[in-house]
Amino acid sequence: MDNNPISYHLLGRLYSVDGKQLQQQYKDHLSDFHGWEQKDHADEWMLFEDNIGPSLSIDETALSNGELYTIITNKEAKGGKRAIVAMLKGTQAEQIAAVLERIPARKRNQVKEVTMDMASNMIKAIRRCFSNASRVIDRFHVQKLAYDAVQEASIKYRWEALEQENQAVEAAKKNKQSYQPEVFTNGDTLKQLLARSRYLLFKHPSKWTASQKQRADLVFPRYPELYKAYNLSIRLGQVFTICKNKQQAFKRLAIWYNDVESAGIDAFKTVARSVQTHYESILNFFDNRSTNASAESFNAKIKAFRATSRGVRCNSHYLI
């Protein structure tokens, strides 16, 4: 039986007993929860050092009531049994290191690679605890920075369009006229065009639908800066798909960085500085083409379980 209130509720109805009471009885008498060796500190941290492997992932997730937990998982487990190496409440580097350093150094020294995002706390903790491991910045986090920069430009233009429409409506009212917004050939008004274009901005042109291509043909000529930003994001993604090794990727990143400087888009300058700061760990992707997908998948399972549980009353029992 899992720690799921829905399961207890259904079983309770089946056997004509109170579901909450059944859950409490299972927790206190049928499960091994009260004899669990990590029960006393499970709210703060859990450690399963035997689950450690040569390739790890580290990520954070909101477990309960918005509290952030850091989770270290073994990639070889593929999100199944023996996946969790450590889970701890908080995201500070010192908190992470304090738990991981409970693992004997000989085991930690066997770790060869750790994938992560650009969070400085994780980088610091992994550098300290797994000194022999290659740190790999997840390529999808890098690309997400670029997509966010494109969306920032899109949102700015959308707000401008909304304000222009508001002013036009007010002017029409003063003149006792009916306001008629401009309607494009696909039936969108300007604010609708910008709102509905956000989906195509995450995609390569080869994956656009017919309606998305039509919107792109309308929005990009009207907003050339948005097209410039979109093109920069696509080219950054191509670094990871086209390049076969670090040398090729380094050259393409250098060219991309120069083009960002020439484009003069402030949001992309921030992205470029982040890439420059972490370029060594970003290029480590090309050693084994490793990503943090396993950690993201594991986090998704946790969130799905939390959603079906409709909340958590006892974090320790939930974590077991």
C-alpha positions in Angstrom: 0.0 0.0 0.0 1.4 3.4 -0.9 1.2 6.6 1.2 -1.8 7.9 -0.8 -5.0 9.2 0.9 -7.0 8.3 -2.2 -5.9 4.6 -1.9 -6.9 4.6 1.8 -10.2 6.2 1.0 -11.1 3.7 -1.6 -10.0 0.7 0.6 -12.0 2.2 3.4 -15.1 2.3 1.3 -14.5 -1.2 0.1 -14.2 -2.6 3.6 -16.6 -0.1 5.3 -14.0 1.4 7.5 -12.8 5.0 7.9 -10.1 5.8 5.3 -8.1 8.2 7.6 -8.1 5.6 10.4 -6.9 2.9 8.0 -4.1 5.2 6.9 -3.1 5.9 10.5 -3.2 2.2 11.4 -1.0 1.4 8.4 1.5 4.1 9.4 1.7 3.2 13.1 1.4 -0.6 13.0 1.7 -2.2 9.6 4.5 -0.3 8.0 8.1 -0.1 9.3 7.9 3.7 9.5 8.6 3.9 13.3 11.6 1.7 13.0 13.1 3.5 10.1 16.6 4.5 11.0 16.3 7.9 9.2 13.0 8.8 10.7 14.3 11.4 13.2 16.0 13.6 10.6 14.0 12.7 7.5 12.2 16.1 7.5 15.6 17.7 7.1 17.7 15.2 5.2 17.9 11.6 4.0 21.0 9.8 2.7 21.3 6.5 0.8 25.0 6.3 0.2 24.7 2.7 -1.3 22.8 4.2 -4.2 25.7 6.3 -5.4 27.1 5.7 -8.9 29.5 7.2 -11.3 27.0 9.5 -12.9 24.7 11.7 -10.8 22.1 14.5 -11.2 21.3 17.3 -8.8 18.2 19.4 -8.9 15.7 21.2 -6.6 11.9 20.7 -6.3 9.1 22.1 -4.2 8.0 19.1 -2.1 5.3 20.4 0.3 3.9 23.9 1.1 6.4 25.4 -1.3 9.4 24.2 0.7 12.4 23.6 -1.6 14.3 20.4 -1.4 17.5 19.5 -3.1 17.6 16.0 -4.6 20.7 14.1 -5.8 19.9 11.0 -7.9 21.8 8.2 -9.6 21.3 8.3 -13.4 21.8 4.5 -13.7 18.6 3.9 -11.7 16.7 5.7 -14.5 14.2 7.1 -11.9 13.4 3.7 -10.4 14.4 1.9 -7.3 17.7 3.0 -5.7 17.6 6.3 -7.6 17.8 8.7 -4.6 21.3 9.3 -3.2 20.3 12.2 -1.0 17.4 14.5 -0.4 17.5 17.5 1.9 15.5 20.5 2.9 17.0 23.7 1.5 19.2 24.7 -1.3 22.2 26.4 0.3 25.6 25.0 -0.7 26.6 24.5 3.0 23.4 22.5 3.6 24.0 20.3 0.6 27.7 19.7 1.3 27.0 18.9 5.0 24.8 16.0 3.9 26.9 14.7 1.0 30.1 14.7 3.1 28.5 12.0 5.3 29.3 9.7 2.4 32.9 8.3 2.7 35.4 10.1 0.5 36.3 6.9 -1.3 32.8 6.6 -2.6 32.5 10.2 -3.5 35.7 10.1 -5.4 34.2 7.4 -7.7 31.7 9.9 -9.1 32.8 10.9 -12.6 30.1 13.2 -13.7 27.3 15.4 -12.2 24.7 17.2 -14.3 23.0 20.3 -13.0 21.7 23.7 -13.9 23.5 27.0 -13.5 22.7 27.5 -9.8 25.9 28.7 -8.1 24.9 26.8 -4.8 24.8 23.5 -6.6 28.1 24.1 -8.5 29.8 25.0 -5.2 28.5 22.0 -3.3 29.4 19.6 -6.1 32.9 21.0 -6.6 33.5 20.5 -2.9 32.0 17.1 -2.4 32.8 15.4 -5.7 36.2 16.8 -6.6 36.9 14.1 -9.3 33.6 14.6 -11.1 33.1 16.6 -14.3 30.4 19.2 -13.8 28.0 19.4 -16.7 25.5 22.2 -17.2 22.3 20.9 -18.6 21.9 22.1 -22.2 18.1 22.6 -21.8 18.7 25.1 -19.0 21.0 27.0 -21.3 18.4 27.0 -24.0 15.7 28.0 -21.6 17.6 31.2 -20.8 17.6 32.1 -24.5 13.9 31.2 -24.8 13.1 33.4 -21.8 15.0 36.3 -23.4 12.9 35.9 -26.5 9.7 35.8 -24.5 10.8 39.0 -22.6 10.9 40.8 -26.0 7.5 39.3 -27.0 5.9 40.4 -23.7 7.2 43.9 -24.0 5.7 44.3 -27.5 2.4 42.8 -26.3 2.1 45.3 -23.4 2.8 48.1 -25.9 0.1 46.7 -28.2 -2.4 46.6 -25.3 -1.6 50.2 -24.3 -2.0 51.4 -27.9 -5.3 49.7 -28.1 -6.5 51.2 -24.8 -5.5 54.6 -26.0 -7.3 54.0 -29.3 -10.5 52.9 -27.5 -10.4 56.0 -25.3 -9.9 58.3 -28.3 -12.8 56.6 -30.1 -15.1 57.1 -27.1 -14.2 60.8 -26.9 -15.1 61.2 -30.6 -18.3 59.0 -30.0 -17.0 56.5 -32.5 -16.8 52.7 -32.5 -13.3 51.4 -32.2 -12.4 48.7 -34.8 -9.0 47.1 -34.2 -6.7 46.1 -37.1 -7.4 42.5 -38.1 -4.6 40.6 -40.0 -5.2 38.1 -42.8 -5.3 35.2 -40.3 -8.1 36.8 -38.3 -5.9 37.9 -35.3 -5.8 41.4 -34.0 -2.3 42.7 -33.0 -2.6 41.8 -29.4 -3.9 38.3 -30.3 -1.1 37.9 -32.8 1.5 38.6 -30.2 -0.1 36.4 -27.5 -0.6 33.4 -29.9 2.9 33.7 -31.3 4.5 32.8 -28.0 4.2 29.1 -28.8 6.1 29.3 -32.1 8.9 31.2 -30.4 9.9 28.0 -28.6 10.1 25.9 -31.8 12.5 25.5 -34.7 10.9 26.7 -38.0 10.8 23.2 -39.3 8.4 22.2 -36.5 5.9 25.1 -37.0 2.4 24.2 -37.9 0.8 25.9 -40.9 -1.0 28.5 -38.6 2.2 29.1 -36.7 4.1 29.8 -39.9 1.4 32.2 -41.0 1.7 34.1 -37.7 5.5 34.1 -38.0 5.2 35.7 -41.4 3.0 38.4 -39.9 4.8 39.1 -36.6 8.5 39.0 -37.6 8.4 41.7 -40.4 6.5 44.0 -38.0 8.9 43.4 -35.1 12.4 42.8 -36.6 14.0 42.9 -33.1 11.8 40.0 -32.1 13.0 38.0 -35.1 16.6 38.8 -34.3 16.1 37.5 -30.7 14.4 34.4 -32.0 17.2 33.7 -34.5 19.8 34.0 -31.7 17.9 31.5 -29.5 17.6 29.0 -32.4 21.3 29.3 -33.2 22.3 28.7 -29.5 20.2 25.5 -29.6 21.9 24.4 -32.8 25.3 24.4 -31.0 24.2 21.4 -29.1 22.5 19.6 -32.0 25.0 20.2 -34.8 28.4 20.2 -33.0 30.1 16.8 -32.5 32.8 17.9 -30.0 34.0 20.6 -27.7 36.2 22.3 -30.3 33.4 22.8 -32.8 31.0 24.0 -30.0 33.6 26.4 -28.7 34.0 28.1 -32.1 30.2 28.3 -32.6 29.7 29.7 -29.2 32.3 32.4 -29.8 30.6 33.4 -33.1 27.2 33.4 -31.4 28.6 35.6 -28.5 29.9 38.2 -31.0 26.6 38.2 -32.8 24.8 38.8 -29.5 27.0 41.8 -28.9 26.2 43.2 -32.4 22.5 42.6 -31.9 22.4 44.9 -28.9 19.5 43.1 -27.2 20.0 43.6 -23.4 18.3 40.3 -22.4 20.6 38.3 -24.7 23.6 40.1 -23.3 22.7 38.7 -19.9 22.3 35.2 -21.5 25.7 35.6 -23.2 27.4 36.6 -19.9 25.9 33.5 -18.2 27.2 31.3 -21.0 30.6 32.9 -20.9 30.8 32.4 -17.1 29.9 28.7 -17.3 31.3 27.8 -20.7 33.6 25.1 -19.5 30.8 23.2 -17.7 28.5 23.8 -20.7 31.1 22.3 -23.1 31.4 19.3 -20.8 28.1 18.2 -22.3 30.0 17.1 -25.4 32.0 14.5 -23.5 29.0 12.1 -23.0 26.1 14.3 -24.2 24.6 14.1 -20.7 21.6 16.1 -19.6 19.6 16.6 -16.4 16.6 14.9 -17.9 16.6 12.0 -15.4 16.4 14.5 -12.5 13.6 16.4 -14.2 11.7 13.2 -14.8 12.2 12.1 -11.1 10.9 15.6 -9.9 7.9 15.2 -12.2 7.1 11.8 -10.5 7.3 13.5 -7.1 5.0 16.3 -8.1 2.5 13.9 -9.6 2.5 11.8 -6.4 2.1 15.0 -4.3 -0.9 16.1 -6.5 -2.7 12.7 -6.2 -2.1 12.7 -2.5 -4.0 16.1 -2.1 -1.5 17.4 0.3 0.9 15.9 2.9 0.2 15.8 6.7 3.4 14.0 7.7 6.5 14.9 5.7 8.6 12.1 7.2 6.0 9.4 6.3 5.6 10.9 2.9 9.3 10.8 2.2 9.7 7.2 3.2 
